[in-house]
Amino acid sequence: MKTTKKKVLIFDTTLRDGEQSPGFSMNLDEKLRFARQLERLGVDVIEAGFPVASDGDFMAVQRIAREVKKTQVAALARIDIVDIDRAWEAVQNAALPRIHIFTSGSDVHIKHMLRSTREDVLKKSVQAVRHTCGYTDNVEFSMQDAMRSDKNYICDMVEAVIAAGATTVNIPDTVGYAIPEEYGALFAYVSEKVSNIDEAVISAHCHDDLGLAVANSLSAVKNGARQVECTVNGIGERAGNASLEEIVMALETRRDLIKLSTNVKTDQLYRTSHLLTELTGIPVQPNKAIVGANAFAHEAGIHQDGVIKERTTYEIMTPGSVGIPASAMILGKHSGRNALKEKLKTMGYSFSKNEIDAVFVRFKEIADLKKEVFDEDIEAIISEIIFRKDEKYKLMYLNVICGNATLPTSTVRMIIDGEEVQDAEFGVGPVDSTFKAVRKITRTDHQLVRFAVNAITSGADAQGVVTVELKYNDHTLSGRGSDPDIMVASAKAYINALNRIETRKQTEKNQ
């Protein structure tokens, strides 16, 4: 699918390449929720998964393809007929389907991974593109490890697959090896040498092993790329992919230098980033560009003085431009149901009356404990009340006794498959005793890989948000819990991780 010379298409691969990162896995409902937000964000392509990899991946791609209407939905496949047929089966009901096929281009990949030759790989690539074109005319072809491939072989491959029907050609730096000058030069070389290059969109896909993924992507754009493949928060294999929000805002902020734009609604960037954190339990670092907690914070006196006098002295973009409001309607304990309903609407949610009532009850509980309830608090409430209502394990009650003159003791009451269960345990600290009590009640004993505590908002009365990672077989699954009481948040996070493990077990059982 061609694009205008003034636009750069944003191809989001958070649900495919991003989800391959340890700890970032999502279940089907979470993937669908995130895909809807990506559609709201305005990305041009959502790469929903790799259908042949598992039945779970297939079902997620199929569901997203059926429900996303305004955005292209892509399925990944190797240059293998079985892969391609499975990919089409997953996306065939999409309003705007795309099949993305790939192989490798570097000699080290061809020799050691494919156990093949350049000539054979080129021949099979052309055959695969032709087969894919039998399903759709929206075909993307990728040549893994292009940065370490022979330039003339890349040109031969690109020319051949375009002639066979590929409408997008991706030249990825799969291992994050490039520096901006050479990656941009490769795009310039391909654009000059490939005779039919104007018949396809050239795409960049960069990994961040040397911390240069965004810089490399922008260099590719300056040299002819009109699609960038990236992920929210820069998640992905190893050190991650190019960060979507950084790519978009670099193009937006420096339009004087790179006279190109995207279709992304930038005021949805922060919310999208925050939702990914909510779903995966993996927060972004405070100093993360664009969406980090400190991205628009000023502590140095000189900076504060400058911003007070004139914002542009130290801010090159406004918080509102990425969806962080400079001022917002703050809700509190005196706010009514209609105020909450309006707030939910402005945040992009549409719930039934019963769902709004359930959120309102929890909102009032939080408001009684806090002076102000922020958007982040409401997001946490929504996640807890709406999106976790059918989970196997639910926390009903927690009482913790601790201090420097007593043995930490936790009493936990839970509902497990509709049955109420209560027990207590001792521990070396309150968190330890709480987790032991939960393990005892649920009869589980998964290895605790990570435990982290943060605050959702500022202030001593802020809700605490706890992230827990548990080991299950070869998987690391994250849980997240929030509450003004850190111990309650810890219990919720641990139980959320257990519920994710149960979902994983059910998925494996159904495969």
Backbone torsions as a table, in degrees:
resi	resn	phi	psi	omega
1	MET	NA	120.4	-177.2
2	LYS	-75.4	160.0	176.3
3	THR	-132.5	163.1	177.7
4	THR	-71.6	157.4	-178.4
5	LYS	-68.5	-15.1	-178.5
6	LYS	-92.8	-5.8	-176.8
7	LYS	-114.7	144.9	171.0
8	VAL	-112.9	121.5	178.3
9	LEU	-73.8	138.7	176.9
10	ILE	-105.2	114.3	-178.8
11	PHE	-103.2	107.3	-177.5
12	ASP	-91.7	124.5	179.9
13	THR	-117.9	26.5	178.6
14	THR	-57.9	-40.4	-176.4
15	LEU	-79.7	-8.3	177.7
16	ARG	-115.7	-74.2	-179.3
17	ASP	-66.8	-40.9	-178.8
18	GLY	-64.2	-40.1	-175.8
19	GLU	-71.5	-12.4	178.0
20	GLN	-74.1	-10.6	179.1
21	SER	-70.1	140.4	177.4
22	PRO	-57.6	130.3	177.3
23	GLY	89.2	-6.6	-175.5
24	PHE	-102.7	11.8	-177.5
25	SER	-68.0	147.6	178.6
26	MET	-129.8	150.9	175.1
27	ASN	-83.7	178.6	-172.8
28	LEU	-61.0	-46.8	-178.6
29	ASP	-64.0	-37.0	178.6
30	GLU	-68.0	-39.7	177.0
31	LYS	-63.0	-41.6	179.9
32	LEU	-65.3	-41.4	178.3
33	ARG	-61.4	-41.3	-179.5
34	PHE	-70.8	-38.6	178.8
35	ALA	-61.4	-39.2	177.8
36	ARG	-63.1	-37.1	177.5
37	GLN	-69.3	-37.0	176.5
38	LEU	-62.7	-37.9	176.3
39	GLU	-64.0	-42.0	177.8
40	ARG	-65.4	-34.9	178.3
41	LEU	-65.2	-31.8	177.3
42	GLY	97.1	22.4	175.1
43	VAL	-65.9	156.0	-176.9
44	ASP	-84.8	-33.8	-178.3
45	VAL	-136.9	134.4	171.5
46	ILE	-110.2	112.7	173.0
47	GLU	-83.1	104.5	-168.0
48	ALA	-83.9	-16.3	178.2
49	GLY	157.7	-170.1	-175.5
50	PHE	-121.2	84.9	-167.4
51	PRO	-53.9	-34.8	-176.8
52	VAL	-75.6	-13.0	-175.4
53	ALA	-66.8	-37.9	-179.0
54	SER	-165.3	161.9	176.1
55	ASP	-64.3	-34.6	178.2
56	GLY	-63.0	-43.5	177.3
57	ASP	-64.1	-41.8	179.6
58	PHE	-60.1	-47.7	-177.9
59	MET	-63.7	-37.4	179.6
60	ALA	-65.6	-44.8	179.1
61	VAL	-63.3	-44.3	-178.8
62	GLN	-61.3	-43.8	-178.5
63	ARG	-67.1	-44.2	179.0
64	ILE	-63.3	-42.2	179.9
65	ALA	-60.4	-36.2	-178.8
66	ARG	-74.9	-30.5	-170.6
67	GLU	-102.4	-23.0	177.9
68	VAL	-86.4	124.7	-172.1
69	LYS	-110.9	-28.1	-171.3
70	LYS	-100.8	-7.9	-173.6
71	THR	-123.2	142.6	174.4
72	GLN	-61.5	139.6	176.3
73	VAL	-116.9	121.3	-176.7
74	ALA	-108.5	144.1	172.8
75	ALA	-118.5	136.9	-178.1
76	LEU	-88.3	146.0	177.4
77	ALA	-153.2	146.4	170.3
78	ARG	-74.4	171.6	178.5
79	ILE	-78.9	61.5	-176.0
80	ASP	-134.2	133.4	-174.8
81	ILE	-59.0	-41.5	179.3
82	VAL	-61.3	-44.9	178.0
83	ASP	-59.4	-47.7	-175.6
84	ILE	-65.2	-44.0	179.1
85	ASP	-62.0	-40.4	179.8
86	ARG	-67.7	-38.5	178.3
87	ALA	-62.5	-44.5	-179.8
88	TRP	-66.2	-37.8	177.5
89	GLU	-58.1	-34.2	-178.1
90	ALA	-76.9	-36.9	-172.7
91	VAL	-107.1	1.6	-171.9
92	GLN	-61.1	-25.0	-179.3
93	ASN	-93.2	6.6	178.8
94	ALA	-71.3	148.6	175.2
95	ALA	-64.7	-35.6	-178.9
96	LEU	-135.6	78.4	-176.2
97	PRO	-79.0	149.1	172.4
98	ARG	-138.9	142.2	170.8
99	ILE	-112.7	128.9	-177.5
100	HIS	-113.2	107.4	-179.0
101	ILE	-105.8	151.8	-176.2
102	PHE	-146.0	156.0	170.1
103	THR	-145.8	-166.7	178.8
104	SER	-114.2	151.6	-177.1
105	GLY	-118.1	-22.3	-177.2
106	SER	-79.2	151.8	-179.6
107	ASP	-62.1	-35.7	-179.0
108	VAL	-66.4	-35.8	176.3
109	HIS	-72.9	-45.7	-177.2
110	ILE	-61.9	-41.8	-176.9
111	LYS	-75.0	-50.9	-170.2
112	HIS	-91.5	-28.5	-176.3
113	MET	-100.2	-47.6	-179.3
114	LEU	-86.7	-20.2	-176.8
115	ARG	52.0	53.1	-173.6
116	SER	-141.4	-164.3	178.7
117	THR	-127.4	163.0	177.4
118	ARG	-57.1	-44.9	-176.1
119	GLU	-62.5	-42.3	-177.9
120	ASP	-68.4	-40.5	179.5
121	VAL	-64.0	-42.3	179.2
122	LEU	-63.1	-44.2	-179.8
123	LYS	-61.5	-46.3	-179.0
124	LYS	-68.0	-31.8	178.9
125	SER	-65.4	-44.5	178.9
126	VAL	-63.3	-43.6	179.0
127	GLN	-61.8	-40.3	-179.0
128	ALA	-66.5	-41.5	178.5
129	VAL	-62.5	-44.2	180.0
130	ARG	-62.4	-41.5	178.6
131	HIS	-63.7	-41.7	-179.7
132	THR	-65.4	-37.9	179.7
133	CYS	-64.2	-17.3	174.2
134	GLY	-69.2	-18.1	178.6
135	TYR	-100.2	-41.9	-174.8
136	THR	-154.5	152.3	175.8
137	ASP	-92.0	4.6	177.7
138	ASN	-102.9	83.1	-173.8
139	VAL	-118.6	126.0	174.3
140	GLU	-108.8	139.2	177.9
141	PHE	-121.1	132.3	178.7
142	SER	-122.2	143.8	-178.9
143	MET	-118.8	93.7	-175.7
144	GLN	-52.2	146.7	174.6
145	ASP	57.5	37.3	-177.9
146	ALA	-60.9	-32.9	-176.2
147	MET	-62.2	-28.4	179.2
148	ARG	-103.3	18.5	179.8
149	SER	-99.9	160.7	175.7
150	ASP	-66.4	127.7	-174.7
151	LYS	-59.4	-40.5	-177.8
152	ASN	-71.3	-32.4	175.9
153	TYR	-67.5	-39.1	176.0
154	ILE	-58.7	-45.8	-179.3
155	CYS	-62.4	-42.7	178.7
156	ASP	-61.2	-43.7	-178.8
157	MET	-65.4	-47.7	-178.4
158	VAL	-60.3	-45.5	-179.6
159	GLU	-62.7	-39.9	-177.4
160	ALA	-69.5	-42.5	-177.3
161	VAL	-73.9	-30.8	175.4
162	ILE	-66.3	-43.4	178.1
163	ALA	-61.4	-30.9	-179.6
164	ALA	-80.1	-13.6	175.1
165	GLY	128.3	-0.8	178.7
166	ALA	-66.2	133.0	-178.8
167	THR	-103.3	-13.8	173.6
168	THR	-134.3	134.3	179.5
169	VAL	-124.6	121.4	-176.5
170	ASN	-101.8	131.8	179.9
171	ILE	-117.6	85.4	-169.7
172	PRO	-87.4	149.2	167.8
173	ASP	-99.4	78.5	-168.8
174	THR	-61.1	-33.0	-175.0
175	VAL	-107.7	11.3	176.6
176	GLY	64.2	39.3	-172.7
177	TYR	-91.8	-24.3	-169.5
178	ALA	-78.0	159.9	164.0
179	ILE	-113.3	156.5	-169.7
180	PRO	-52.8	-43.5	-176.2
181	GLU	-60.6	-44.0	-176.1
182	GLU	-77.0	-31.0	178.5
183	TYR	-69.5	-43.5	175.9
184	GLY	-61.7	-39.8	180.0
185	ALA	-63.5	-34.6	178.5
186	LEU	-64.3	-41.1	178.4
187	PHE	-66.4	-40.3	178.1
188	ALA	-63.1	-40.6	-179.1
189	TYR	-64.9	-46.9	179.6
190	VAL	-63.1	-41.7	-179.9
191	SER	-62.2	-33.7	-178.5
192	GLU	-79.9	-38.2	-170.7
193	LYS	-90.3	-25.3	-176.8
194	VAL	-87.2	117.5	-171.6
195	SER	-66.9	-30.8	-176.6
196	ASN	-106.1	23.4	-174.2
197	ILE	-61.8	-26.8	-179.3
198	ASP	-70.6	-8.3	-179.6
199	GLU	-88.5	0.2	-178.8
200	ALA	-143.6	160.5	172.8
201	VAL	-88.1	132.9	176.2
202	ILE	-93.5	135.6	-174.5
203	SER	-120.3	148.2	176.2
204	ALA	-113.4	139.4	178.3
205	HIS	-141.2	110.6	-172.8
206	CYS	-122.6	142.0	173.4
207	HIS	-104.9	159.9	-164.9
208	ASP	-105.6	28.7	-175.6
209	ASP	-58.6	-31.9	176.3
210	LEU	-106.9	12.1	179.5
211	GLY	72.1	24.3	-173.7
212	LEU	-121.0	13.0	-173.8
213	ALA	-59.4	-45.2	-179.5
214	VAL	-68.3	-45.2	179.7
215	ALA	-61.2	-42.1	178.3
216	ASN	-64.0	-42.1	179.9
217	SER	-61.8	-43.5	179.2
218	LEU	-66.0	-35.8	176.6
219	SER	-64.3	-38.7	177.1
220	ALA	-64.1	-41.8	179.0
221	VAL	-61.1	-42.4	179.6
222	LYS	-64.5	-18.7	-177.4
223	ASN	-114.6	24.9	170.0
224	GLY	118.2	-15.7	178.6
225	ALA	-65.7	136.1	177.3
226	ARG	-125.3	16.7	167.9
227	GLN	-143.3	137.3	175.6
228	VAL	-121.9	130.5	178.6
229	GLU	-99.0	125.5	-170.4
230	CYS	-154.9	174.7	-179.0
231	THR	-133.9	152.0	175.5
232	VAL	-66.7	135.2	-176.8
233	ASN	63.8	7.4	177.8
234	GLY	70.3	21.6	-178.5
235	ILE	-72.5	160.9	179.1
236	GLY	155.9	-177.5	-179.4
237	GLU	-53.3	140.6	176.9
238	ARG	54.6	-111.4	-178.1
239	ALA	-85.0	-0.5	176.2
240	GLY	102.7	-180.0	179.6
241	ASN	-105.2	177.3	171.9
242	ALA	-61.3	137.7	-176.9
243	SER	-78.7	123.0	-178.5
244	LEU	-56.9	-49.0	-175.2
245	GLU	-65.6	-31.3	178.7
246	GLU	-73.6	-40.9	176.5
247	ILE	-59.7	-51.1	-175.5
248	VAL	-62.3	-46.5	-176.8
249	MET	-74.7	-26.2	173.7
250	ALA	-65.6	-43.8	177.8
251	LEU	-66.6	-37.9	-179.4
252	GLU	-69.2	-45.0	-174.0
253	THR	-75.6	-35.8	-177.4
254	ARG	-108.1	41.8	177.9
255	ARG	-65.5	-18.3	175.5
256	ASP	-66.7	-29.3	-177.5
257	LEU	-98.6	-44.3	177.9
258	ILE	-112.1	99.0	-169.8
259	LYS	-80.3	60.6	-178.0
260	LEU	-138.5	157.4	179.3
261	SER	-136.6	174.8	177.0
262	THR	-124.4	173.6	176.4
263	ASN	-93.2	5.4	-175.9
264	VAL	-72.6	136.6	173.8
265	LYS	-84.9	99.7	-169.7
266	THR	-62.9	-24.9	-179.6
267	ASP	-73.2	-0.6	175.0
268	GLN	-102.1	0.6	-175.4
269	LEU	-64.3	-48.2	-177.5
270	TYR	-63.8	-43.3	-179.0
271	ARG	-62.6	-40.0	179.6
272	THR	-64.2	-44.5	177.2
273	SER	-60.1	-45.1	-178.4
274	HIS	-65.0	-37.9	179.6
275	LEU	-65.4	-40.3	178.1
276	LEU	-61.2	-41.7	176.0
277	THR	-62.1	-42.1	179.7
278	GLU	-61.7	-42.1	-176.1
279	LEU	-75.1	-35.8	-174.9
280	THR	-98.6	-20.4	-176.7
281	GLY	78.7	6.9	-178.9
282	ILE	-105.7	109.0	-177.6
283	PRO	-78.6	158.9	172.6
284	VAL	-84.5	154.2	179.1
285	GLN	-68.1	148.0	-175.5
286	PRO	-56.0	-33.4	-177.5
287	ASN	-93.0	16.9	177.6
288	LYS	-63.0	132.4	178.6
289	ALA	-59.3	143.8	173.8
290	ILE	74.4	-51.9	-170.8
291	VAL	-117.2	-1.6	179.5
292	GLY	-70.5	157.7	-177.5
293	ALA	-59.5	-29.2	-177.7
294	ASN	-98.5	4.4	-174.1
295	ALA	-58.8	-31.2	179.4
296	PHE	-124.4	28.0	179.8
297	ALA	-102.2	143.5	-179.9
298	HIS	-130.6	120.9	-179.4
299	GLU	-111.2	-37.3	-178.3
300	ALA	-63.0	135.8	-177.5
301	GLY	-56.8	-41.7	-180.0
302	ILE	-62.4	-43.3	179.2
303	HIS	-64.6	-44.6	-179.6
304	GLN	-60.5	-44.2	179.9
305	ASP	-61.7	-42.9	-179.5
306	GLY	-64.1	-45.0	-178.2
307	VAL	-65.9	-38.3	178.2
308	ILE	-61.8	-42.1	-178.8
309	LYS	-74.1	-40.7	-179.5
310	GLU	-160.3	114.3	-173.3
311	ARG	-53.2	-39.3	-173.8
312	THR	-70.4	-6.4	177.7
313	THR	-62.3	-35.7	-178.3
314	TYR	-133.6	5.4	176.8
315	GLU	-124.0	120.6	-179.0
316	ILE	-91.2	-5.9	174.3
317	MET	-151.1	161.4	-179.0
318	THR	-92.7	150.9	175.2
319	PRO	-56.0	-39.0	-178.9
320	GLY	-62.7	-26.4	-177.7
321	SER	-67.0	-22.0	178.4
322	VAL	-111.5	7.4	175.9
323	GLY	95.8	13.3	173.6
324	ILE	-102.6	101.0	-173.4
325	PRO	-66.0	135.5	175.7
326	ALA	-66.2	-32.6	174.6
327	SER	-142.0	150.0	-176.0
328	ALA	-146.0	158.0	174.2
329	MET	-73.0	110.3	-177.2
330	ILE	-89.9	129.0	178.2
331	LEU	-94.7	149.6	179.0
332	GLY	-145.1	-166.7	-173.8
333	LYS	-67.7	-17.3	179.1
334	HIS	-92.2	-3.5	-179.5
335	SER	-73.1	143.8	-178.8
336	GLY	-98.5	-178.5	-177.4
337	ARG	-62.8	-37.9	-179.3
338	ASN	-66.9	-37.9	177.8
339	ALA	-63.6	-42.7	178.2
340	LEU	-64.7	-43.0	179.9
341	LYS	-59.8	-41.4	178.7
342	GLU	-66.5	-40.1	177.6
343	LYS	-61.8	-45.0	178.7
344	LEU	-59.7	-38.9	179.5
345	LYS	-63.8	-44.8	179.8
346	THR	-66.7	-24.7	178.0
347	MET	-84.6	-3.1	174.9
348	GLY	94.0	13.5	-178.2
349	TYR	-101.9	145.2	175.2
350	SER	-133.4	104.9	-176.2
351	PHE	-116.1	160.6	175.3
352	SER	-72.6	167.4	179.5
353	LYS	-59.4	-43.0	-179.6
354	ASN	-63.8	-38.8	179.1
355	GLU	-67.2	-42.8	178.0
356	ILE	-62.4	-39.8	178.2
357	ASP	-60.8	-42.4	-179.5
358	ALA	-65.6	-42.3	177.9
359	VAL	-64.1	-39.6	-177.8
360	PHE	-63.1	-39.9	178.7
361	VAL	-60.1	-47.5	-179.9
362	ARG	-68.7	-37.2	177.0
363	PHE	-57.1	-43.9	-179.8
364	LYS	-65.1	-37.2	177.9
365	GLU	-62.5	-43.4	178.9
366	ILE	-68.4	-41.8	-178.0
367	ALA	-63.2	-31.2	177.8
368	ASP	-69.4	-21.3	-178.4
369	LEU	-97.7	-20.6	-175.7
370	LYS	-122.6	153.7	176.0
371	LYS	-73.5	-39.8	-177.7
372	GLU	-132.9	141.9	176.5
373	VAL	-110.8	117.6	-174.3
374	PHE	-94.3	169.9	178.2
375	ASP	-55.3	-40.5	-179.1
376	GLU	-62.8	-36.7	176.4
377	ASP	-63.1	-43.3	-178.6
378	ILE	-65.8	-40.2	176.0
379	GLU	-57.2	-42.7	179.9
380	ALA	-64.8	-40.0	178.5
381	ILE	-63.7	-45.0	179.7
382	ILE	-59.1	-45.4	-179.9
383	SER	-59.8	-42.3	-176.8
384	GLU	-72.1	-45.5	-172.0
385	ILE	-84.4	-41.7	-173.3
386	ILE	-91.1	-48.7	-169.8
387	PHE	-92.4	-2.0	177.6
388	ARG	-121.7	17.0	-171.0
389	LYS	-70.5	-22.7	-176.9
390	ASP	-103.9	18.4	-177.0
391	GLU	-73.1	155.3	-178.1
392	LYS	-65.7	-45.0	-176.2
393	TYR	-106.2	134.4	177.1
394	LYS	-135.7	136.6	177.2
395	LEU	-85.0	129.0	177.8
396	MET	-107.5	-35.5	-170.8
397	TYR	-157.5	141.5	174.4
398	LEU	-143.1	129.0	174.1
399	ASN	-128.6	125.7	-177.4
400	VAL	-121.8	131.3	174.1
401	ILE	-114.3	122.3	-178.8
402	CYS	-154.2	171.2	-179.3
403	GLY	152.7	177.0	-177.5
404	ASN	-83.1	2.1	-180.0
405	ALA	-128.1	20.0	179.7
406	THR	-147.5	156.7	178.0
407	LEU	-81.5	119.6	-178.6
408	PRO	-54.7	127.9	-178.2
409	THR	-134.8	134.3	179.2
410	SER	-123.9	129.8	172.8
411	THR	-109.3	124.1	-174.8
412	VAL	-122.9	133.3	172.5
413	ARG	-118.5	128.7	-177.3
414	MET	-132.2	162.1	168.1
415	ILE	-110.4	124.4	179.1
416	ILE	-120.1	112.7	-177.1
417	ASP	51.4	41.6	176.1
418	GLY	88.0	-7.1	-178.7
419	GLU	-105.3	133.3	-178.5
420	GLU	-84.1	130.1	-178.2
421	VAL	-134.6	141.4	179.8
422	GLN	-137.3	144.1	175.3
423	ASP	-162.1	172.4	-178.3
424	ALA	-137.2	158.1	178.6
425	GLU	-150.4	155.5	172.7
426	PHE	-97.1	162.6	176.3
427	GLY	-161.6	175.6	179.7
428	VAL	-76.1	-14.9	176.9
429	GLY	-158.2	174.0	-177.2
430	PRO	-64.4	-36.1	178.3
431	VAL	-67.4	-44.5	179.9
432	ASP	-60.7	-46.2	-179.2
433	SER	-65.6	-36.4	178.2
434	THR	-65.8	-47.3	180.0
435	PHE	-64.7	-37.2	177.6
436	LYS	-63.4	-40.7	179.6
437	ALA	-64.9	-41.1	178.3
438	VAL	-64.8	-43.5	178.5
439	ARG	-61.0	-40.4	-179.3
440	LYS	-63.7	-45.0	-178.5
441	ILE	-67.4	-41.9	-175.8
442	THR	-87.4	-8.0	-178.9
443	ARG	56.7	45.4	177.2
444	THR	-122.8	161.5	-179.7
445	ASP	-153.5	56.6	-179.6
446	HIS	-82.0	144.8	179.7
447	GLN	-66.1	130.4	175.4
448	LEU	-82.4	115.3	-176.4
449	VAL	-92.7	-36.4	-175.4
450	ARG	-152.3	142.3	175.1
451	PHE	-139.4	121.2	-176.9
452	ALA	-138.8	142.9	-179.6
453	VAL	-121.4	132.8	174.8
454	ASN	-138.3	171.7	174.4
455	ALA	-107.4	136.1	178.9
456	ILE	-67.0	-43.8	179.5
457	THR	-131.4	178.2	-180.0
458	SER	-81.5	166.2	177.0
459	GLY	103.3	151.4	-179.0
460	ALA	-67.4	-21.3	-179.8
461	ASP	-96.4	13.6	-178.3
462	ALA	-64.5	149.5	171.7
463	GLN	-67.1	135.5	173.3
464	GLY	-85.4	142.6	175.2
465	VAL	-121.1	126.6	-176.2
466	VAL	-114.7	135.9	175.6
467	THR	-113.7	130.8	179.0
468	VAL	-125.5	135.7	173.8
469	GLU	-119.6	128.4	179.7
470	LEU	-117.7	147.8	179.5
471	LYS	-91.6	128.6	174.5
472	TYR	-134.2	111.1	-174.1
473	ASN	52.4	-120.3	-179.8
474	ASP	-96.9	9.6	-175.7
475	HIS	-109.2	148.9	170.6
476	THR	-114.6	116.3	-175.6
477	LEU	-112.9	135.1	-175.0
478	SER	-98.2	146.6	172.0
479	GLY	-127.9	151.4	-177.7
480	ARG	-136.8	137.7	177.8
481	GLY	-140.8	145.9	179.8
482	SER	-134.2	144.8	179.3
483	ASP	-176.0	150.6	174.7
484	PRO	-60.9	-24.7	176.2
485	ASP	-95.0	117.0	-176.0
486	ILE	-60.3	-36.2	-179.8
487	MET	-67.0	-40.1	176.2
488	VAL	-64.3	-42.6	177.5
489	ALA	-59.9	-38.9	179.6
490	SER	-64.2	-45.8	178.6
491	ALA	-61.8	-43.4	179.5
492	LYS	-61.7	-41.5	-179.2
493	ALA	-64.2	-44.1	-179.6
494	TYR	-63.6	-43.6	-179.5
495	ILE	-67.6	-36.4	176.3
496	ASN	-62.1	-40.2	177.3
497	ALA	-63.9	-41.2	176.9
498	LEU	-61.8	-39.3	178.4
499	ASN	-65.8	-36.2	176.7
500	ARG	-65.2	-37.5	177.2
501	ILE	-64.4	-40.7	178.1
502	GLU	-62.0	-40.3	177.4
503	THR	-62.9	-42.1	177.7
504	ARG	-61.6	-43.9	178.8
505	LYS	-59.9	-43.0	-178.7
506	GLN	-65.6	-39.2	178.1
507	THR	-62.7	-45.2	179.4
508	GLU	-64.2	-36.3	179.7
509	LYS	-65.7	-35.3	-177.1
510	ASN	-82.5	-11.6	-177.7
511	GLN	-81.2	NA	NA
